[in-house]
Each structure stands twice: as C-alpha cells, then as structure tokens.
Amino acid sequence: MESPYAIEMLHITKRFPGIIANDDITLQLKRGEIHALLGENGAGKSTLMSVLFGLYQAEEGVIKKDGKEVQIKDPNDANDLGIGMVHQHFKLVECFTVLDNIILGVEPSKHGFLQKKEAREKVLALSEKYGLQVDPDALIEDITVGMQQRTEILKMLYRDNEILIFDEPTAVLTPQEIEELMQIMKNLAAEGKSILFISHKLAEIMAVADRCTVLRKGKYIGTVETKNTTMEQLSAMMVGRNVNFHVEKKPAHPGEVILDVEGMTVASKVHKNDAVKNVSFKVRAGEIVCIAGIDGNGQTELVYGLSGLEPLKSGTITLMGKDITNASIRKRSTSGMSHIPEDRHKHGLVLDYPLEYNLILQRYFEPQFTSKAGFLKRPPIREYANRLIEEYDVRSGQGAVTPARAMSGGNQQKAIIAREIDKDPELLIAVQPTRGLDVGAIEFVHKQLVAQRDAGKAVLLVSLELDEVMDVPDRILVMYEGEIVGELDPKTTTQEELGLYMAGAKRDEVKA
C-alpha cells in the first residue's frame, strides 16, 4: 500500500557544540497539505528543515520519501528527490538577473551554449500559472524583498520540486505581500505540492496551514489540526505558558522634546525623486511615536538620516536641544541615541565576531572595556555579556563566545535589543524590532519599549506590523511616498482608517 506521507522524518537528532538542536523529532508531511512547523526562536525549526534539505546531516534518525528510506547528503540530493527550500535569508546572487538566479545550477545548454530562451518561456509560464509576477531581466539588487522571495519560489518550481520548504517566509514582507504569499501557497497545495511552512506567526498558521507541529527547545511537543485548535492553545504549546497578546501600558505622560526634526529631506539611491521629502516631527520624553507605512515609502531612508547612515539634503535634527544634523554615528550614539536597525546582518552585527564582542560594539572604547594602553579587558567584557545574555534570554550554544552567525535570527535580534537598550539612551529608534521573533519574545520586546517610555525616554518605533502599530505606540505618524500624511491616535483610529492613510487615499495637515 502506498504511504499517505510525501515525507517522513523519524526520530531525528542533530547536535552542535554545546547544544542538541533537534532531540528525537518526528515530522510527517501528507501529500498536498500545508504543514506548519511552529516554535520559539532557537527551537530547532530551521535546523530540522536544513537536515531535510541536506545542509546538515543528522546523527540519528531516518528520512523517508513516499514510504521509502532516502539518503540526503547535500542540497543536490534534495533537489533530485523534488525537495526545494526558500531560506529565511535568501540565497540569491545580487548582481545577477532574476532569470539567471532561477536557472543557476540547472542552466539549459546546447552544444555547450546557454539556451536562455526556453528557460525564459518556462519561467514566464510558471509566474503566470501561480500568480508570481516578476521581471526576469531585473537585477536582484534593484527589486523589493517581496520580489526576491518570488524569485526563490520560482527557483523551486523551475526545478519541478514537489516538496516545498518555506523558512519564515513572511518575516520580511509587507502585509499586502503576506496576503499574496498565503494565496500562492494555497494555489501550490491545490496543484498537489506538499508544503512545509516554518513560522511563529500564529495568525498566519491558522489562516493557511492544515496541520501544525510544535517544537520547544529542540523537542517535539505535538502535532494538531489547525481547524480544531486556537491561537492561545498553540502559543501555550510553543512557549510552555500562556502569552498575553495585548500590550499592557498605562497612559503616557509626554515631557520635554527629545528629538526635533525640521524639514528633513533625504535623497533616494534608487530613483531621482527624494526618498524623504521635507519631513518635520517631534518625539517627547515618555512617549512612543510610531512611523507606519507600507514598505518602501521612505521609512528606511528617514532612519538612515536620523542615525547618520545617510547625509541629509536639507533640514535639521536636534537631539535634547543639540544640533546633531552633521554629527558622526559615534557622536550620535554617545549623545544619547540608540538604534535597533532594520537589517540585523548588514547594520546590527559583525557575524563572525563572538556574541560578547557584538554586545560591546558601540562601547568597546569606554574605560570599563579598554585599558589606557588600548587593549580590550577580557574579563569585564565577558561579565557584561553574561549579564545581558541572562537578562534578555539570548540563547546560544556556547554562551558569550558563540559566533553571532551561529545563532538563530530571533536570538541575533534579542542580542541587538539588549545592547541598544542597555546603553540607557534618551532616544531609542527601534526599526522592525520584533521582525522574526516568536510570540513570547515579541511580548518581552514590547514590554521593554513600554518600560523605556515609562522611564521617561523617547521611543521612535518604525513598524510594518499592523497589530504592533495599533497596540504599542501613543501616537502614529503615517508615511506615504516620503511624506508624513497623517497623525493618528491608536486609541481612536481603526485598522481600516490607518490602511487608507498608508495607501495614500487620505492625508491630514499634520501637526509637528
């Protein structure tokens, strides 16, 4: 009798130095189903999928495809078995076109010459069939993150993969792109593809998955049918306790102006128009102000201008009464500004440094960490790192000496948040601070932001998550095409009204 399962991973155990990432885990994927894999940051989800895709070899356990045991020594073996994977951090060549990335490694050739015409026709046919519109001639470095993800999906479909692994596919997408992706996944399942969907966004799992397997700290907790369960039950399985989905906070009592931005204009690197156009706003002590908007409306460049990563074309930035418009990044940092960056790999961490060095990146020159002769003081650095790891529950296999690269995305994010908040800034700029975090960690980060506010600090939050935009801040400023088009009170506005401002359908005369 034919096995009902497309893939079975039976009793898989995978160890790394100092940690058992997967401890006797069993996962069974039915044909044509969307099966979610849920767990906290560092629960072992990506590791398990990397074993299935041949990136890691398990020490124990077997993998079966269609009921027969298979050996997957590398991703080529996985591809030969019809298994494809879209990674959390995309594996694309930036200076290649979309088409070149899709056919990379399986280039069609005749007499040693590349035959791109057929490949292009196949890619366009696939993009039409599955609603994955892309420009095959665009360079990867010039297209949005959502388009890059579509390229990764087309890469799998081009190879005729039947089993599709999506690793945190919505972590970098806008709400509109997430809805489109959900529909694409449903279409793929309807075509008979079997999908493994790694996520810790409960609403998405409830909306799209047929079944869900939960991991916690590397162990298998259970598999449930989503139609027979609730978000609360799933979160309790995942974290081991009940999670509060609502942010508890007292009314704000704004004080003096900490950040004053006047007439800020920042040039765009992508097109001739300015990315930020004559923007003015204030953030006061004891309040959280959120910059909301659909991705690509100037939020990134606004933060680059504030943090010193990009120069201003015009305008002034005042921090606690001091003009910092032309100040260096270090000067801004030592003057009371902290910055949780949007791209944790590019601007947040040195991936090959150990965790302890990443935690002192902006403070290594202080006397507590460096001697007068210019040598780093190892014991105080280790002590400081251990305190932050403990306080912020940063999980890593080898503690303070773990290379940042070896940590899960969510724990990398926690390390950055720990470093930036521990500087005790007057202004905390938090860009997508909960991107890629599980519900327990999101609850923790939101509490930290509110605690900063209640301690009299100014918090500028930039978020694409509508729930976060509605729940966390005291004021919402909406950006559209580089301008602030509305100021809303989260207590009195609705998601629908917010959506209209974000889409540019409404605009206010904004008070500074």
NORWO-V840857 format. One record per backbone hydrogen bond with DSSP energy under -0.5 kcal/mol. NH is the residue of the N-H (numbers start at 1). CO is the residue of the C=O. If there is no record, write none. Layout:
nh=NH co=CO
nh=NH co=CO
This chain:
nh=6 co=29
nh=7 co=29
nh=8 co=64
nh=9 co=27
nh=10 co=8
nh=10 co=62
nh=11 co=9
nh=12 co=25
nh=13 co=60
nh=14 co=22
nh=16 co=19
nh=19 co=16
nh=21 co=14
nh=21 co=19
nh=22 co=14
nh=23 co=218
nh=24 co=22
nh=25 co=12
nh=27 co=9
nh=29 co=7
nh=30 co=28
nh=31 co=4
nh=33 co=30
nh=35 co=33
nh=35 co=195
nh=36 co=34
nh=36 co=211
nh=37 co=197
nh=38 co=36
nh=38 co=213
nh=39 co=199
nh=40 co=215
nh=43 co=40
nh=48 co=44
nh=49 co=45
nh=50 co=46
nh=51 co=47
nh=52 co=48
nh=53 co=49
nh=54 co=51
nh=55 co=50
nh=56 co=50
nh=59 co=13
nh=60 co=13
nh=62 co=10
nh=63 co=70
nh=64 co=8
nh=65 co=68
nh=66 co=6
nh=68 co=65
nh=70 co=63
nh=72 co=70
nh=73 co=71
nh=77 co=74
nh=78 co=74
nh=79 co=75
nh=80 co=76
nh=81 co=77
nh=82 co=79
nh=83 co=78
nh=84 co=82
nh=84 co=163
nh=86 co=165
nh=87 co=85
nh=90 co=88
nh=92 co=90
nh=94 co=92
nh=96 co=93
nh=98 co=138
nh=99 co=136
nh=101 co=97
nh=102 co=98
nh=103 co=99
nh=104 co=100
nh=106 co=103
nh=110 co=113
nh=113 co=110
nh=115 co=108
nh=116 co=114
nh=119 co=115
nh=120 co=116
nh=121 co=117
nh=122 co=118
nh=123 co=119
nh=124 co=120
nh=125 co=121
nh=126 co=122
nh=127 co=123
nh=128 co=124
nh=129 co=125
nh=130 co=126
nh=131 co=127
nh=131 co=128
nh=132 co=127
nh=136 co=134
nh=138 co=135
nh=140 co=96
nh=141 co=94
nh=142 co=139
nh=143 co=140
nh=148 co=144
nh=149 co=145
nh=150 co=146
nh=151 co=147
nh=152 co=148
nh=153 co=149
nh=154 co=150
nh=155 co=151
nh=156 co=152
nh=157 co=153
nh=158 co=154
nh=159 co=155
nh=160 co=157
nh=161 co=156
nh=162 co=82
nh=163 co=82
nh=164 co=162
nh=164 co=194
nh=165 co=84
nh=166 co=164
nh=166 co=196
nh=167 co=86
nh=167 co=165
nh=168 co=166
nh=168 co=198
nh=169 co=198
nh=171 co=168
nh=173 co=170
nh=178 co=174
nh=179 co=175
nh=180 co=176
nh=181 co=177
nh=182 co=178
nh=183 co=179
nh=184 co=180
nh=185 co=181
nh=186 co=182
nh=187 co=183
nh=188 co=184
nh=189 co=185
nh=190 co=186
nh=191 co=187
nh=192 co=189
nh=193 co=188
nh=194 co=162
nh=195 co=33
nh=196 co=164
nh=197 co=35
nh=197 co=195
nh=198 co=166
nh=198 co=196
nh=199 co=37
nh=202 co=200
nh=205 co=201
nh=206 co=202
nh=207 co=203
nh=208 co=204
nh=209 co=205
nh=210 co=34
nh=211 co=34
nh=212 co=224
nh=213 co=36
nh=214 co=222
nh=215 co=38
nh=216 co=219
nh=218 co=43
nh=219 co=216
nh=220 co=23
nh=221 co=214
nh=222 co=214
nh=224 co=212
nh=226 co=210
nh=226 co=224
nh=227 co=210
nh=228 co=225
nh=229 co=226
nh=234 co=230
nh=235 co=231
nh=236 co=232
nh=237 co=233
nh=238 co=234
nh=239 co=235
nh=240 co=236
nh=245 co=243
nh=248 co=246
nh=249 co=247
nh=253 co=286
nh=255 co=285
nh=258 co=283
nh=259 co=283
nh=260 co=318
nh=261 co=281
nh=262 co=260
nh=262 co=316
nh=264 co=279
nh=265 co=314
nh=266 co=276
nh=268 co=273
nh=275 co=266
nh=276 co=266
nh=277 co=482
nh=278 co=276
nh=279 co=264
nh=281 co=261
nh=283 co=259
nh=285 co=256
nh=286 co=457
nh=287 co=284
nh=287 co=457
nh=289 co=287
nh=289 co=459
nh=290 co=475
nh=291 co=461
nh=292 co=290
nh=292 co=477
nh=293 co=463
nh=297 co=294
nh=302 co=298
nh=303 co=299
nh=304 co=300
nh=305 co=301
nh=306 co=302
nh=307 co=303
nh=308 co=304
nh=309 co=304
nh=310 co=304
nh=313 co=265
nh=314 co=265
nh=316 co=262
nh=318 co=260
nh=319 co=322
nh=320 co=258
nh=320 co=318
nh=322 co=319
nh=324 co=317
nh=324 co=322
nh=325 co=317
nh=327 co=324
nh=332 co=328
nh=333 co=329
nh=334 co=330
nh=335 co=331
nh=336 co=333
nh=337 co=332
nh=338 co=427
nh=340 co=429
nh=341 co=339
nh=344 co=342
nh=347 co=343
nh=348 co=343
nh=348 co=344
nh=349 co=344
nh=351 co=349
nh=353 co=350
nh=355 co=402
nh=356 co=400
nh=357 co=354
nh=358 co=354
nh=359 co=355
nh=360 co=357
nh=361 co=358
nh=363 co=360
nh=364 co=360
nh=366 co=363
nh=369 co=366
nh=370 co=366
nh=371 co=375
nh=374 co=371
nh=377 co=369
nh=378 co=376
nh=381 co=377
nh=382 co=378
nh=383 co=379
nh=384 co=380
nh=385 co=381
nh=386 co=382
nh=387 co=383
nh=388 co=384
nh=389 co=385
nh=390 co=386
nh=391 co=387
nh=392 co=388
nh=393 co=390
nh=394 co=389
nh=395 co=393
nh=396 co=394
nh=399 co=396
nh=401 co=398
nh=402 co=399
nh=404 co=353
nh=405 co=351
nh=406 co=403
nh=407 co=404
nh=412 co=408
nh=413 co=409
nh=414 co=410
nh=415 co=411
nh=416 co=412
nh=417 co=413
nh=418 co=414
nh=419 co=415
nh=420 co=416
nh=421 co=417
nh=422 co=418
nh=423 co=419
nh=424 co=421
nh=426 co=336
nh=427 co=336
nh=428 co=458
nh=429 co=338
nh=429 co=427
nh=430 co=428
nh=430 co=460
nh=431 co=340
nh=431 co=429
nh=432 co=430
nh=432 co=462
nh=435 co=432
nh=437 co=434
nh=442 co=438
nh=443 co=439
nh=444 co=440
nh=445 co=441
nh=446 co=442
nh=447 co=443
nh=448 co=444
nh=449 co=445
nh=450 co=446
nh=451 co=447
nh=452 co=448
nh=453 co=449
nh=454 co=450
nh=455 co=451
nh=456 co=453
nh=457 co=452
nh=458 co=426
nh=459 co=287
nh=460 co=428
nh=461 co=289
nh=461 co=459
nh=462 co=430
nh=463 co=291
nh=463 co=461
nh=466 co=464
nh=469 co=465
nh=470 co=466
nh=471 co=467
nh=472 co=468
nh=473 co=468
nh=474 co=288
nh=475 co=288
nh=476 co=488
nh=477 co=290
nh=478 co=486
nh=479 co=292
nh=479 co=477
nh=480 co=483
nh=482 co=297
nh=483 co=480
nh=485 co=478
nh=485 co=483
nh=486 co=478
nh=488 co=476
nh=490 co=488
nh=492 co=489
nh=493 co=489
nh=498 co=494
nh=499 co=495
nh=500 co=496
nh=501 co=497
nh=502 co=498
nh=503 co=499
nh=504 co=501
nh=505 co=500
nh=506 co=500
nh=508 co=485
nh=510 co=508
